[in-house]
């Protein structure tokens, strides 16, 4: 027996239907009776022009899950549920409490009409341009449209146009995605929400852009991507050596939290909160002093939006400057074997004698 979109919508309560009508940007729906509301929503969902726009905006992972559900009964897991946010929110799929996905027969027929070879090529191109926009704001925070086109064209045979970039930004606004267009820039949406935009523009100033290979660049599209550096691994080793935890996975998770906080521009003192957040409190000042050089070096070698994707160390070398301090670090064993005179300056850099500082 065939299932229609109206059949499934009738299972919803009126307040849920009204929320869906709002998400679909329908007008004058607030006073409609349930059946009228269902008919109006179904009309919008099954409108071919509207549906084409929705499927154009749908990312590859979600399209694959949708197509699998079109081909038969599909039960998803909690992780996959997150991937269905867009189509579920637009009424193109239904998900039961036991995570069974249903695509109605009229939506299947609609998708089959839309999903031509020409449309597949159009969607693939649109998604690639969107991926570049998304990756660029995660690597740079904001980037002039002209610069983004230059980066795209340097990586791809078919050059991007201004209209394509603007189309991707308009699509992102519809989806509440990670980026938008503002004053000639493709910008991370959270920078405008948190009023960081002007400060970032000033901080970036005339710094050059770090432009990795296409494969590396597009890794930033996948989320909060970062490189695992030797400095990252040394911080992890220090955490384990200090026996803050014996769990390697937890030590890695702490380093991950610290690195993401660095990327987001956190202050040094805030970085230590990651230890508390992971349930690994720092017990004394000596532990702070042993961790601090490793955290300082991780800061110097982490790519971030404030330096247009460069690390502070790389930027220092490009400019021929010598402002970045590489903190000397030793193993915990070496440190314990090194004898410090009680009247010598304390190695923590406080300026006091060892006997009245860390040597108490």
C-alpha positions as CSV (number, residue, x, y, z in Angstrom):
1,X,0.0,0.0,0.0
2,X,1.3,3.4,-1.0
3,X,2.0,6.0,1.7
4,X,1.5,9.7,0.8
5,X,3.0,12.8,2.4
6,X,-0.5,13.7,3.7
7,X,-0.8,10.3,5.4
8,X,2.4,11.0,7.4
9,X,1.7,14.6,8.1
10,X,-1.7,13.7,9.6
11,X,0.2,11.8,12.3
12,X,1.6,15.1,13.6
13,X,0.0,17.3,16.2
14,X,-1.2,20.8,15.1
15,X,1.6,22.7,16.9
16,X,4.2,20.5,15.2
17,X,2.6,21.1,11.8
18,X,2.7,24.9,12.5
19,X,6.4,24.7,13.3
20,X,7.0,22.8,10.0
21,X,5.0,25.4,8.1
22,X,7.2,28.1,9.7
23,X,10.3,26.3,8.6
24,X,8.9,26.0,5.1
25,X,8.3,29.8,5.1
26,X,4.5,29.4,4.5
27,X,2.3,32.4,4.9
28,X,-1.1,32.8,6.6
29,X,-1.1,29.3,8.2
30,X,-1.7,30.2,11.9
31,X,-5.5,29.9,11.7
32,X,-5.8,26.9,9.4
33,X,-7.5,23.7,10.6
34,X,-5.4,20.6,10.7
35,X,-6.4,19.1,7.3
36,X,-6.0,22.5,5.6
37,X,-2.6,22.9,7.2
38,X,-1.5,19.4,6.1
39,X,-2.7,20.1,2.5
40,X,-0.8,23.4,2.4
41,X,2.5,21.9,3.8
42,X,2.2,18.9,1.4
43,X,1.7,21.3,-1.6
44,X,5.0,23.1,-0.7
45,X,7.0,19.9,-0.1
46,X,5.8,18.4,-3.4
47,X,6.4,21.6,-5.4
48,X,9.1,20.6,-7.9
49,X,11.0,23.9,-7.9
50,X,11.1,24.0,-4.1
51,X,12.1,20.4,-3.9
52,X,14.9,20.9,-6.4
53,X,16.3,23.7,-4.2
54,X,16.2,21.6,-1.1
55,X,17.9,18.6,-2.7
56,X,20.5,20.9,-4.2
57,X,21.4,22.2,-0.7
58,X,21.5,18.7,0.8
59,X,25.0,17.5,1.5
60,X,26.4,14.2,0.2
61,X,26.1,12.2,3.4
62,X,22.5,13.1,3.8
63,X,21.7,12.4,0.2
64,X,23.2,8.9,0.5
65,X,21.1,8.1,3.6
66,X,18.0,9.5,1.9
67,X,18.6,7.4,-1.3
68,X,19.1,4.3,0.9
69,X,15.7,5.0,2.6
70,X,14.1,5.4,-0.8
71,X,15.2,1.9,-1.7
72,X,13.8,0.2,1.3
73,X,13.3,0.2,5.1
74,X,16.2,2.0,6.8
75,X,17.0,2.1,10.5
76,X,19.7,4.6,11.4
77,X,21.8,5.1,14.5
78,X,22.1,8.2,16.7
79,X,25.1,9.5,14.8
80,X,23.3,9.2,11.5
81,X,20.3,11.0,12.9
82,X,22.4,14.2,13.1
83,X,23.0,13.9,9.3
84,X,19.2,14.0,8.6
85,X,18.6,17.4,10.3
86,X,18.0,19.2,7.0
87,X,15.6,16.9,5.1
88,X,13.8,16.0,8.3
89,X,13.3,19.6,9.2
90,X,11.9,20.3,5.7
91,X,9.4,17.4,5.8
92,X,11.0,15.2,3.2
93,X,11.6,12.2,5.6
94,X,9.9,10.9,8.7
95,X,11.8,9.3,11.6
96,X,10.1,7.1,14.2
97,X,11.1,6.8,17.8
98,X,12.9,3.6,17.0
99,X,14.9,5.5,14.3
100,X,13.2,3.9,11.4
101,X,13.3,6.3,8.4
102,X,10.3,6.6,6.0
103,X,10.2,8.3,2.6
104,X,6.7,8.5,1.3
105,X,5.9,7.2,-2.2
106,X,5.0,10.7,-3.6
107,X,8.4,12.1,-2.4
108,X,10.2,9.1,-4.0
109,X,8.5,9.8,-7.3
110,X,9.3,13.5,-7.0
111,X,13.0,12.8,-6.3
112,X,13.2,10.4,-9.2
113,X,11.9,13.1,-11.6
114,X,14.3,15.7,-10.2
115,X,17.4,13.5,-10.0
116,X,18.5,13.6,-13.6
117,X,22.1,13.4,-14.8
118,X,22.1,17.2,-15.3
119,X,20.8,17.8,-11.8
120,X,23.5,15.5,-10.3
121,X,26.2,17.5,-12.0
122,X,24.6,20.7,-10.9
123,X,24.4,19.5,-7.3
124,X,28.0,18.1,-7.3
125,X,29.3,21.5,-8.5
126,X,27.1,23.4,-6.0
127,X,28.4,21.2,-3.1
128,X,32.0,21.7,-4.1
129,X,31.7,25.5,-4.1
130,X,29.9,25.3,-0.8
131,X,32.6,23.0,0.6
132,X,35.2,25.7,-0.3
133,X,33.2,28.4,1.4
134,X,32.8,26.3,4.5
135,X,36.5,25.2,4.6
136,X,37.7,28.8,4.1
137,X,35.8,30.2,7.1
138,X,37.1,27.4,9.3
139,X,40.7,28.1,8.2
140,X,40.6,31.9,7.8
141,X,37.5,33.0,9.7
142,X,36.7,35.4,6.8
143,X,38.0,35.7,3.2
144,X,37.3,38.2,0.4
145,X,35.2,36.7,-2.3
146,X,37.9,37.4,-4.9
147,X,40.5,35.6,-2.8
148,X,38.2,32.6,-2.4
149,X,37.7,32.5,-6.1
150,X,41.5,32.6,-6.6
151,X,42.0,29.7,-4.2
152,X,39.3,27.6,-5.9
153,X,40.6,28.3,-9.4
154,X,44.1,27.3,-8.3
155,X,42.8,23.9,-7.2
156,X,40.2,23.1,-10.0
157,X,40.1,23.0,-13.8
158,X,36.6,24.6,-14.0
159,X,36.9,28.1,-12.5
160,X,34.4,29.4,-10.0
161,X,32.3,32.5,-10.7
162,X,31.0,35.2,-8.4
163,X,27.5,34.0,-9.0
164,X,28.4,30.5,-7.8
165,X,29.9,31.9,-4.5
166,X,26.9,34.1,-3.9
167,X,24.6,31.2,-4.6
168,X,26.4,29.0,-2.1
169,X,26.1,31.8,0.5
170,X,22.4,32.2,-0.2
171,X,22.0,28.4,0.2
172,X,23.9,28.5,3.5
173,X,21.5,31.2,4.8
174,X,18.6,28.9,4.0
175,X,20.3,26.0,5.8
176,X,21.7,28.1,8.7
177,X,25.1,26.7,7.7
178,X,28.5,27.8,8.9
179,X,29.1,30.7,6.5
180,X,27.4,33.8,5.0
181,X,28.2,36.8,2.8
182,X,29.0,40.1,4.5
183,X,30.5,43.3,3.1
184,X,32.4,41.6,0.3
185,X,33.6,38.7,2.5
186,X,32.6,35.0,3.0
187,X,32.4,35.0,6.8
188,X,32.0,32.4,9.5
189,X,28.4,33.0,10.8
190,X,29.5,32.8,14.4
191,X,31.9,35.7,13.9
192,X,29.0,38.0,13.2
193,X,26.9,36.6,16.0
194,X,29.7,37.1,18.5
195,X,30.9,40.5,17.2
196,X,34.4,39.3,16.5
197,X,34.3,40.3,12.8
198,X,35.9,43.8,13.1
199,X,38.5,42.6,15.6
200,X,39.5,39.8,13.3
201,X,39.8,42.1,10.3
202,X,42.1,44.3,12.2
203,X,44.2,41.5,13.6
204,X,44.6,39.8,10.1
205,X,45.7,43.1,8.6
206,X,48.2,42.4,5.8
207,X,49.1,38.9,6.8
208,X,49.4,36.4,3.9
209,X,47.1,33.5,3.3
210,X,48.2,29.9,4.0
211,X,46.9,27.9,1.0
212,X,47.4,24.1,1.4
213,X,46.7,21.6,-1.4
214,X,43.1,20.9,-2.4
215,X,42.9,17.7,-0.3
216,X,44.3,19.4,2.8
217,X,42.2,22.5,2.3
218,X,38.9,20.5,2.0
219,X,39.7,18.7,5.3
220,X,38.6,21.9,7.0
221,X,35.2,21.5,5.5
222,X,34.7,18.4,7.6
223,X,34.4,20.2,11.0
224,X,36.9,21.4,13.5
225,X,39.9,19.9,11.7
226,X,43.4,20.4,13.0
227,X,46.8,18.9,12.3
228,X,48.4,16.6,14.8
229,X,51.8,18.2,15.4
230,X,54.9,17.0,17.4
231,X,53.9,19.7,19.9
232,X,50.5,18.1,20.3
233,X,52.1,14.7,21.0
234,X,54.6,16.2,23.5
235,X,51.8,17.8,25.5
236,X,50.1,14.5,25.6
237,X,53.3,12.8,26.8
238,X,53.7,15.4,29.5
239,X,50.2,14.8,30.8
240,X,50.9,11.1,31.0
241,X,54.3,11.6,32.5
242,X,52.9,13.8,35.2
243,X,50.3,11.1,35.9
244,X,47.4,13.5,35.6
245,X,45.8,10.5,34.0
246,X,47.1,7.1,32.8
247,X,44.4,6.9,30.2
248,X,46.0,7.7,26.8
249,X,42.6,8.3,25.1
250,X,41.7,10.8,27.8
251,X,45.1,12.5,27.5
252,X,44.6,12.8,23.8
253,X,41.1,14.2,24.4
254,X,42.5,16.9,26.7
255,X,45.1,17.9,24.1
256,X,42.3,18.0,21.5
257,X,40.3,20.4,23.7
258,X,43.3,22.6,24.3
259,X,44.1,22.7,20.5
260,X,40.5,23.6,19.6
261,X,40.4,26.3,22.2
262,X,43.7,27.7,20.8
263,X,42.1,27.8,17.3
264,X,39.1,29.7,18.7
265,X,41.4,32.3,20.2
266,X,41.2,31.3,23.9
267,X,43.6,32.9,26.4
268,X,46.3,30.8,28.0
269,X,44.6,30.7,31.4
270,X,41.4,29.4,29.7
271,X,43.3,26.5,28.2
272,X,43.9,25.0,31.6
273,X,40.1,24.8,32.1
274,X,40.1,22.0,29.5
275,X,41.8,19.8,32.1
276,X,39.0,20.5,34.7
277,X,36.3,20.1,32.0
278,X,37.7,16.6,31.2
279,X,37.7,15.7,34.9
280,X,41.5,15.9,35.3
281,X,42.2,18.7,37.7
282,X,45.7,20.1,37.9
283,X,46.8,19.7,41.5
284,X,49.7,22.1,42.1
285,X,51.8,24.9,40.6
286,X,54.6,22.6,39.7
287,X,52.4,20.7,37.3
288,X,51.3,24.0,35.7
289,X,55.0,25.0,35.3
290,X,55.8,21.7,33.5
291,X,52.7,21.9,31.3
292,X,53.1,25.5,30.4
293,X,56.1,25.2,27.9
294,X,54.3,22.5,26.0
295,X,51.1,24.5,25.8
296,X,53.1,27.5,24.7
297,X,54.7,25.5,21.9
298,X,51.4,24.1,20.9
299,X,50.1,27.7,20.6
300,X,53.0,28.6,18.4
301,X,52.5,25.6,16.0
302,X,48.7,25.7,15.7
303,X,47.0,27.1,12.6
304,X,44.3,29.6,13.4
305,X,42.1,32.2,11.8
306,X,44.0,35.1,13.5
307,X,47.0,34.4,11.2
308,X,45.0,33.5,8.1
309,X,45.7,29.8,8.5
310,X,49.4,30.1,9.3
311,X,50.9,29.1,12.6
312,X,52.5,31.9,14.6
313,X,55.9,30.2,14.1
314,X,55.5,30.1,10.3
315,X,54.4,33.7,10.1
316,X,57.4,34.7,12.2
317,X,59.7,33.0,9.7
318,X,58.0,34.4,6.7
319,X,58.4,37.9,8.0
320,X,62.0,37.3,9.0
321,X,61.2,38.2,12.6
322,X,62.2,36.5,15.8
323,X,59.3,37.3,18.1
324,X,58.1,33.8,18.8
325,X,59.7,32.1,21.8
326,X,60.2,28.4,21.6
327,X,59.9,27.1,25.1
328,X,62.6,24.7,26.2
329,X,61.1,21.4,27.3
330,X,62.7,18.4,28.8
331,X,61.3,15.0,29.8
332,X,60.0,14.7,33.4
333,X,62.9,12.3,34.2
334,X,65.6,14.7,32.9
335,X,64.0,17.6,34.9
336,X,64.0,15.6,38.1
337,X,67.7,14.6,37.6
338,X,68.8,18.2,37.0
339,X,70.1,19.7,40.2
340,X,69.3,23.3,40.9
341,X,71.0,25.2,43.6
342,X,68.7,26.6,46.3
343,X,70.0,30.1,45.8
344,X,69.8,29.9,42.0
345,X,67.1,31.7,40.0
346,X,64.0,29.5,39.8
347,X,63.7,27.9,36.3
348,X,60.0,28.7,36.2
349,X,61.0,32.3,35.3
350,X,59.4,34.0,38.4
351,X,62.7,36.0,39.1
352,X,62.8,34.6,42.6
353,X,65.3,32.2,44.1
354,X,64.5,28.5,43.7
355,X,64.4,28.0,47.5
356,X,61.5,30.5,48.0
357,X,59.7,29.5,44.8
358,X,59.3,26.0,43.3
359,X,62.0,24.6,45.7
360,X,59.9,25.1,48.8
